[in-house]
Amino acid sequence: MIRKEGNNQHGSHTHGAERGLSRFEGFSDAVFAIALTLLIVEIKVPGSPDGPQGYSDLVSAIAEQRREFLALALCYVVIGAYWIQHHYSGRIYAKSDHWFGVINLLFLLAIVVIPYPVRVWCFHYGTDFEPIASVILVAGLAVTACTWMAKWFYGMPGRRVMDQRLAPDFLRQMTRRYGIATLVQIVAVPIAVVAPRVGVAVALLCIAFFLLPQPKPRYVPGEEPDEDEKLKE
């Protein structure tokens, strides 16, 4: 996905070799796909070598794995929400460079790791360890949001790796939307310390924001991409 960048009137400066986004997005999509696929591997079928043993009723044995299925559902929603935004941002970023790639690796690390705090919370919900598990979960979600926002802030100065044709008011709108969402995730951490379930609820509701349709990209008049270019994206 290589777009025309137009005249670089903003004097943006990138670091290292500049590249298009095809391999960048391909690698990121592969990490997302693997992270989503591995979720089901964590659930061991009753009767399998690593699964529940000694049960007298299969339905009851499966029902006892409800925390496993809750973790699967929450992880899928969280990772899926970020993949949707990653897919959407393909209309915003136009190229990559060294440091953008490094920040993206940190973001992908957060995506790969996020199932751990989710599972910690799911397996300790309703126990004496729920308060600390809640903080771990909310902190994990906040770190993921921060790495996503780091990519955005890196690309913003002079539209370093962003499509030069995007309208300034559109970028300001998206900065506000992403910035507020990230701030809410961060604020949810101290809330979770004081009120664990409230903090978790705030953080998870914020994830729902990333599931919502984002504004259609707006461009400088006369510089809109043609239909063929949109289809290639």
N, C-alpha and C positions, 0 to 999 in steps of 0.2 A: 504494500500500500504506500506508494510514493506520490505525493501531491506536489503541484506547483506551489512554490512558496511566495511568489510575487516579489516585489521589490522590498528589500530589507531596510525599510525606512526607519526602523526603531533601533538599528545598530545592535541587534542581538548578537551575542557571542557564545559559541558553544565550546565544549572542551573535548579534545580527542577527535577521533575519526567520526564524521557524521555519516549516518546510514538511514535508509528507509526503515519502515516499520514492519515489513513482512516477516523477517526472521525474529524480530523482537516480539511481535505479537504471537507468532507461532510457538515460541518457547514458553511465553507466559500462559497461553492457552493449554499447553501440554501440562504445565505444573498444576493449573486449576483442575484439569481432567483427572490427573493422578490423585490429587488431594481428595476429590469427590469420590473417586472409585475406591480408594482405600478405606473409606468410612464403613462400608458394609463388611469389610474383611475383619474389623474389630469384633463383630458379633459372631460368636461361635454357636453353631447349631447344636441343640440338645442331642446328646448321644454321640457327638463327634469326639475325637481324642481330647480336644481342649475345651469342649463344651460342658454344660451341666450334665451330671451323672446321677444315677440312683433315684430318678423320679418315677412316680407311679402313674402320672397323667401327663401326656405330652402337651396338652393345651395349657395346663397350669405351669409347666416348665417354661413354655414360651412366654406366658404372661409374667413370669418372674424376671424376664429380661426387659421389662418395660423401661428401665433406666437406660439400657443400651439403645433402645429404639428412640427414646427421647433425645439422647445425645446425637444419634444419627440425624434426626429431623432438624435439631437446632444447628448442627454443623453444616448441613446441606443448605439451610436457609442463609446462614451467615456467608459461607463461601460463595453460594449462588448469587447473593446480592452484590458482592464485590465483583463477581465475574460480569454481571449485567453492566455495572458501571465501567469495568475495564473494556467491555465491548463498545459501550457508548463513547468512551473517550477516544476510540479510534477515529472519530470524526473531529477531534480537537487537536490531538498531537499529530505533527506532520513528519517528524524524524526523531532520531535518538542520537545521543552522544555518550561518552564514557560515563560521566557522573549520573546521567539520567538512567543508564543501565544499572549502575551500582545501587541507586535508590530503589529501582524497580526490583532488584534482587532482595533488598531488605523487605520490601512489601510482600514479595512472594514467600519469603521466610516466615513472615507473620501469618500468611495464609496457610502454610504447611503446618505451623505450630498451633493454630487456633483450636483444632480439635482437642488438644490436651486440656486447656482450662475449661472448655465446655464440658468435657467428660468429668473433670474434677467436680464441677458444680452439680452435674446430673447425679453422680454417685453419692454426693454428700447432702443433697437437698433433703430437708427434714431431719437432719442429724445434728449433733452438737457441733459439727465442723462446718455447718452451712455458712456461718458468717465469714470465715476466712475463705471458703470456697467461692463465695459470692464476690469478694474483693478480687480474687485471682481471675475469675471470669471477666469481670468488668474491666480490670486492668488489661487483660489480653485483648479485649475488644477495642479499648482506647489506643493501645499500641498499634493495632492494625489500622485504625482510622488515621493515626498520626503519620504512618508511613505512606498511606494513600495521599494525605494532604502534602507531605514532603515532595512527592512527585509533582503535584500541582504548583507548589510554590517555586520549585526549581524551574519549571517551564515558563513561569509568568514573566520574569524580568526581560523586557524586550522581546517577549514571546520566543524565548530561546529555542524551544523545540515545538512550539505550537504553530498551527496553520495561521499564516500572516493575514489571511483573508477574513478571519473571524471578526465580527463587530466588537468594538471595545465594551459596549454595554452588555453584550452577551457574556463576555469573560468576567466582567464585574458581577453579574448576576450569579454565575456559577461559583465564583470565589465566595460570595456570601453564603450560598446554599451549602457548599462543602465545608466552609469554615464554621458555620453555626453547628452543623452536624458533628464535626470533630470536637468542637468545644463542649457540646452536650455530652459526648462520650467521655471526655476528660472529667467534667464535673460529676459524672455518675460515679466515679471512683470514690471521692470522699463521701458521697451520699451512701454508697454501699457499706462504708465503714460504720456509719451511724445507723442506717436502716438497710440491711442487706437486700431484702426482697424488693424494696423500692428502687435501689440502685440498679439491680438486675433488670427490673421492669423498664426503667428509663433507657438503659443501654440497648435492650432488645427492641424497644419501640423505635429507637433511633436507627437500628438496622433496617426497620421497615421503610424508612425514608429512601434507602438505596434500592428498594424494590419498586418504588414508584417511578413512573415515566419522567424523565428529565426534559427540560425545555429543548425544543428543536433548535439546533445550531443556527445562528443568524450571522450573515456575512455583510461585509461592506458592500453597498450598492454597486452593482456592475461586476462584482468579483465572485458571484455565487458559482459553486462547482456545477458542471453540466451533469446530465442524467447518467451518462456513461461512467463518469468518475464516481458518482454515488453508488452505482451498482458494483463497481470494483471494490468498494469498501465493505 
